[in-house]
């Protein structure tokens, strides 16, 4: 339980919550993930996108139902604890914090790579520090900045779609709609896992449950709205880029959307796409820091993390210590390591997180139809997670094992 003085301010309505979710999903993933997904799935790229969307929808449905029932910061950490037991909530929170912290560093380095490639680490650290300061000032300021970022990114993506589909070099035959001719099941599943990275942002709405007005009404409306808008955008972008590059050309592209507008005959737009990618990465980073700090707050309240991180700022009503701690860790990672391979690792952690969410939602009702989405979501999360690249699966499983071991040691020490 939390005291009145430690509660966060409920300042976000439906529109703000949708914007936060879009700011998380319309990030650097759509500018980068299509290329490795195309390499994995070939002509089955669109099928991989559809599979990722189905899993994301089931996860969103489960998360929305649970968030309305438990409108507190922490998301699936809270749901797992309340529905399945303390260990499963802890494991979900551990998966989210570790996986998304690495993803924060990846987003920061993406900003650096687009803004000033020769000094990407310096730019990445600066981006983390600035956005941590924005979050420190209150969630409304973060939502306002996210709204600006979403508008810019949507404008850039709309330009890419219009240029590609409106050019004389667009060819519907490059969509490879007959996916069974050149795609393997394993490749499609791997592509779904990589593309899922771009869908996972709607979790940020649930982790901000304690800062949403009328959460029982707002969250169930905001999550499917954000996911639906993002899916429409992703399909439009994927179809437009494929129509110009084809799955083979897309798989070899270093900067897929920039390469697509060049191939469409408008190379002058490529720098604008680069700016859009940098802005998108900033939006993702902003929302990620928000989500990780709120889950850190929830775990600190239960003493799974240091209790000092559970303090809420008396004026701004934000978990300022948790935000500062997350910012420092992410800045250190961005300064020291290259986390371009973090997409797979982050996807594994987030899929584990949503597996717990679906298992929690399964316990809400016994009616068979009410359990379809949680069941499909749970199976989908597990299958897609183990289909990711072997290195990502090994690293993710190792991190989960370390977290479970730490939990066991803490419980053993407390019982003595």
C-alpha positions in Angstrom: 0.0 0.0 0.0 1.1 3.6 -0.5 0.5 6.6 1.7 -1.2 9.7 0.5 2.1 11.6 0.5 3.8 9.0 -1.7 1.1 8.8 -4.4 1.7 10.1 -8.0 -0.5 12.8 -9.5 -3.3 11.6 -11.8 -2.9 14.1 -14.7 -3.3 12.0 -17.9 -6.5 11.7 -19.8 -7.4 9.3 -22.8 -5.6 11.5 -25.4 -2.5 11.9 -23.3 -2.4 8.2 -22.6 -2.8 7.4 -26.3 0.0 9.8 -27.1 2.4 8.2 -24.6 1.7 4.8 -26.1 2.2 6.1 -29.7 5.4 7.9 -28.6 6.7 4.5 -27.4 5.6 2.5 -30.4 6.3 5.0 -33.2 10.0 5.0 -32.3 13.2 4.0 -33.9 11.9 0.4 -34.3 9.9 1.3 -37.5 13.0 2.9 -38.9 15.3 0.0 -38.2 13.5 -3.3 -37.4 12.1 -3.9 -41.0 15.6 -4.7 -42.4 16.6 -7.6 -40.0 13.0 -8.8 -40.1 13.1 -8.9 -43.9 16.4 -10.8 -43.8 14.8 -13.4 -41.5 11.4 -13.8 -43.2 12.1 -12.8 -46.8 8.8 -12.8 -48.6 7.0 -13.6 -45.3 7.7 -10.1 -43.8 4.1 -9.0 -43.9 3.0 -12.4 -42.4 5.6 -11.8 -39.6 4.1 -8.3 -39.1 0.6 -9.8 -38.9 1.7 -12.4 -36.3 3.5 -9.7 -34.2 0.3 -7.6 -34.3 -1.9 -10.6 -33.2 0.4 -11.3 -30.2 0.5 -7.6 -29.4 -3.3 -7.3 -29.6 -3.8 -10.2 -27.2 -1.2 -8.7 -24.8 -2.9 -5.3 -25.0 -6.3 -6.9 -24.3 -4.9 -8.6 -21.2 -3.0 -5.6 -20.1 -6.1 -3.3 -20.5 -8.3 -5.6 -18.4 -5.7 -5.9 -15.6 -4.8 -2.2 -15.6 -8.4 -1.2 -15.1 -8.6 -3.6 -12.1 -5.2 -2.6 -10.7 -4.6 1.1 -11.5 -1.1 1.4 -9.9 2.4 2.0 -11.2 4.3 -1.1 -12.2 2.1 -2.7 -14.9 2.6 -6.5 -15.0 4.8 -6.4 -12.0 1.6 -5.5 -10.0 -0.7 -7.9 -12.0 1.5 -10.9 -11.6 2.0 -10.3 -7.9 -1.8 -9.9 -7.3 -3.0 -12.7 -9.5 -0.2 -15.3 -9.6 2.0 -14.6 -6.5 4.9 -12.5 -5.5 7.5 -14.5 -7.4 5.8 -14.1 -10.8 5.2 -10.4 -10.3 8.9 -10.0 -9.4 10.0 -11.9 -12.4 7.9 -9.8 -14.7 9.2 -6.6 -13.2 12.8 -7.9 -13.4 12.4 -8.8 -17.1 10.9 -5.3 -17.8 13.5 -3.2 -15.9 16.5 -5.1 -17.3 15.3 -5.5 -20.8 14.0 -2.0 -21.2 17.1 -0.4 -19.6 19.1 -2.0 -22.4 16.5 -0.8 -24.8 16.9 2.8 -23.4 20.6 2.7 -24.2 19.9 1.4 -27.7 17.5 4.2 -28.4 20.0 6.8 -27.0 22.7 5.4 -29.3 20.3 5.5 -32.2 19.8 9.2 -31.6 23.6 9.7 -31.6 24.0 7.6 -34.7 21.6 9.8 -36.7 22.5 13.2 -35.2 26.4 13.0 -35.0 27.7 9.5 -35.9 31.3 10.3 -35.1 30.3 11.2 -31.5 27.3 8.9 -31.0 28.1 8.0 -27.4 28.4 11.7 -26.4 25.2 12.6 -28.0 23.5 9.5 -26.5 24.5 10.5 -22.9 23.4 14.1 -23.5 20.0 12.8 -24.8 19.5 10.7 -21.7 20.4 13.5 -19.3 18.0 16.0 -21.0 15.1 13.6 -21.1 15.6 12.5 -17.5 15.4 16.2 -16.6 12.1 16.5 -18.6 10.6 13.6 -16.8 11.8 15.0 -13.4 9.6 18.0 -14.1 6.4 16.0 -14.1 4.5 13.6 -16.3 2.4 16.3 -18.0 5.6 17.9 -19.4 6.7 14.5 -20.7 3.3 14.0 -22.3 3.5 17.4 -24.0 6.9 16.7 -25.4 5.8 13.2 -26.5 2.8 14.8 -28.4 5.2 17.1 -30.4 7.5 14.1 -31.2 4.5 11.9 -32.3 3.3 14.7 -34.7 6.8 15.0 -36.2 7.3 11.3 -36.7 3.9 10.8 -38.2 4.5 13.5 -40.7 7.9 11.9 -41.7 6.3 8.5 -42.0 3.4 9.8 -44.0 5.9 11.5 -46.4 7.7 8.2 -46.9 4.5 6.4 -47.7 3.3 9.0 -50.1 6.7 9.3 -51.9 7.1 5.5 -52.2 3.5 4.6 -53.3 3.3 7.7 -55.5 6.5 7.1 -57.4 6.7 5.3 -60.8 9.0 2.8 -59.2 6.4 1.3 -56.9 5.4 -2.2 -58.0 2.8 -4.3 -56.2 4.5 -7.5 -57.3 7.4 -6.7 -54.9 5.1 -7.2 -52.0 5.5 -11.0 -52.4 2.0 -11.6 -51.1 2.3 -15.3 -51.9 4.4 -15.8 -48.7 4.3 -19.6 -48.9 6.6 -19.7 -51.8 9.7 -18.3 -50.2 9.2 -18.0 -46.4 10.0 -20.5 -43.7 8.0 -20.8 -40.5 11.1 -20.2 -38.4 12.0 -17.1 -40.4 8.5 -15.7 -40.1 8.5 -16.3 -36.3 11.9 -14.7 -35.9 10.7 -11.7 -37.9 7.6 -11.5 -35.7 9.9 -11.4 -32.6 12.0 -8.6 -34.1 9.0 -6.6 -35.2 7.3 -7.1 -31.8 10.0 -4.7 -30.5 8.2 -1.9 -32.3 4.8 -2.8 -30.8 5.7 -3.1 -27.2 5.2 0.6 -26.3 1.6 0.3 -25.2 2.9 -1.2 -22.0 3.9 2.3 -21.0 0.2 3.3 -20.6 -0.3 0.5 -18.1 2.9 1.3 -16.1 1.6 4.8 -15.8 -1.7 3.6 -14.3 -1.2 5.6 -11.1 -0.9 8.9 -13.1 -4.1 8.4 -15.3 -7.4 10.0 -14.5 -10.3 7.5 -14.2 -8.0 4.5 -15.0 -10.9 2.0 -15.2 -12.2 3.9 -18.2 -9.1 5.6 -19.6 -6.7 2.7 -19.8 -9.0 0.1 -21.6 -9.7 2.8 -24.2 -6.2 4.2 -24.6 -4.4 0.9 -25.1 -6.3 -0.5 -28.1 -6.5 3.0 -29.7 -2.7 3.4 -29.5 -2.1 -0.1 -30.8 -4.6 0.3 -33.6 -3.1 3.6 -34.8 0.4 2.1 -34.7 -0.6 -1.0 -36.6 -2.2 1.1 -39.4 1.0 3.2 -39.7 3.3 0.1 -39.7 1.3 -1.7 -42.4 1.3 1.4 -44.6 5.1 1.9 -44.1 5.9 -1.8 -44.7 3.8 -2.0 -47.9 5.2 1.3 -49.2 8.8 0.3 -48.6 8.4 -3.2 -49.9 6.7 -1.9 -53.1 9.9 0.0 -53.9 12.7 -2.2 -52.5 11.2 -5.7 -52.3 12.0 -8.0 -49.5 15.5 -8.7 -50.8 16.4 -5.0 -51.1 14.8 -4.2 -47.8 16.8 -7.0 -46.1 20.1 -5.5 -47.3 19.2 -1.8 -46.4 21.3 -0.1 -43.8 18.7 2.7 -43.4 15.5 1.1 -44.8 13.2 4.1 -45.0 16.0 6.5 -46.2 17.0 3.9 -48.9 13.4 3.5 -49.9 12.9 7.3 -50.7 16.2 7.3 -52.6 15.0 4.3 -54.6 11.7 6.0 -55.2 13.5 8.9 -56.9 13.5 11.5 -54.2 17.0 11.4 -52.5 16.4 15.0 -51.1 14.0 13.5 -48.6 16.6 11.1 -47.1 18.0 13.7 -44.7 14.5 14.5 -43.5 14.0 10.7 -42.8 17.2 10.7 -40.8 15.9 13.6 -38.7 12.6 11.8 -38.2 14.5 8.7 -37.1 16.4 10.7 -34.5 13.2 12.3 -33.2 11.5 9.0 -33.1 14.3 7.5 -31.0 14.0 10.5 -28.6 10.3 9.8 -28.3 10.9 6.1 -27.5 13.7 7.0 -25.0 11.5 9.5 -23.2 8.6 6.9 -22.8 11.0 4.1 -21.9 12.6 6.1 -19.1 9.0 6.9 -17.8 8.0 3.2 -17.9 11.2 1.8 -16.4 11.2 4.3 -13.6 7.6 3.6 -12.6 8.3 -0.2 -12.5 11.4 0.5 -10.4 9.2 2.6 -8.1 6.7 -0.3 -7.7 9.4 -2.8 -7.0 11.1 -0.5 -4.5 7.9 -0.1 -2.7 7.9 -3.9 -2.1 11.6 -3.9 -1.2 12.6 -5.9 -4.3 14.8 -2.9 -5.1 16.3 -0.4 -2.6 13.5 1.3 -0.6 15.1 4.8 -1.2 13.9 4.5 -4.9 10.3 4.6 -3.7 10.3 8.2 -2.7 8.0 10.6 -4.6 8.9 14.2 -5.1 6.7 16.4 -2.9 6.2 19.1 -5.5 6.3 17.4 -8.9 4.7 14.1 -7.7 7.1 11.9 -9.7 9.4 9.1 -8.5 12.4 11.4 -8.9 14.9 9.1 -7.3 13.9 6.1 -9.5 14.0 8.4 -12.5 17.5 9.7 -11.6 18.8 6.1 -11.0 17.4 4.9 -14.3 18.9 7.9 -16.1 22.4 7.3 -14.5 22.4 3.6 -15.4 21.2 4.3 -19.0 23.7 7.1 -19.5 26.5 4.8 -18.3 25.5 2.1 -20.7 25.2 4.5 -23.6 28.7 5.9 -22.8 30.4 2.5 -22.6 28.8 -0.1 -24.8 27.3 -0.7 -28.2 23.9 -2.1 -27.8 22.7 -2.4 -31.4 22.1 -6.1 -30.7 19.7 -5.2 -27.8 16.6 -5.5 -30.0 16.5 -9.2 -29.7 17.5 -9.2 -26.0 14.9 -6.5 -25.2 12.2 -8.4 -27.2 12.9 -11.6 -25.2 12.5 -9.7 -21.9 9.3 -8.0 -22.9 7.8 -11.2 -24.3 8.5 -12.8 -20.9 6.9 -9.8 -19.2 3.7 -10.2 -21.3 3.6 -13.9 -20.8 3.1 -13.2 -17.1 0.4 -10.6 -18.1 -1.5 -13.1 -20.1 -1.2 -15.8 -17.4 -2.5 -13.2 -14.9 -5.5 -12.2 -17.2 -6.3 -16.0 -17.6 -7.3 -16.0 -13.9 -9.8 -13.1 -14.2 -12.7 -15.1 -15.6 -13.6 -18.7 -16.2 -15.7 -18.1 -19.3 -14.0 -19.9 -22.2 -14.4 -16.9 -24.6 -12.9 -14.5 -22.1 -9.8 -16.7 -21.9 -9.2 -16.9 -25.7 -7.0 -13.7 -25.9 -4.9 -14.5 -22.8 -4.3 -18.1 -24.0 -3.4 -17.0 -27.5 -1.2 -14.2 -26.1 0.6 -16.6 -23.7 1.3 -19.2 -26.3 2.3 -16.5 -28.8 4.7 -14.9 -26.4 6.5 -18.2 -25.6 6.7 -19.4 -29.2 7.9 -16.0 -30.6 10.4 -15.5 -27.7 12.2 -18.9 -28.3 12.2 -18.2 -32.1 14.4 -15.1 -31.6 18.2 -15.4 -32.5 19.9 -17.9 -30.3 22.2 -15.3 -28.7 19.2 -13.3 -27.6 17.4 -16.3 -26.2 20.5 -17.4 -24.3 21.1 -13.9 -22.9 17.5 -13.4 -22.0 17.2 -16.8 -20.3 20.4 -16.1 -18.4 19.1 -12.7 -17.1 15.8 -14.4 -16.0 17.8 -17.1 -14.1 19.9 -14.4 -12.4 16.8 -12.6 -11.3 15.1 -15.7 -10.0 18.3 -16.6 -8.2 18.5 -13.2 -6.5 14.8 -13.5 -5.5 15.5 -16.9 -3.9 18.6 -15.6 -2.0 16.6 -12.7 -0.7 13.7 -14.9 0.5 16.2 -17.3 2.1 17.9 -14.5 3.9 14.6 -13.0 5.1 13.5 -16.4 6.5 16.6 -16.8 8.7 
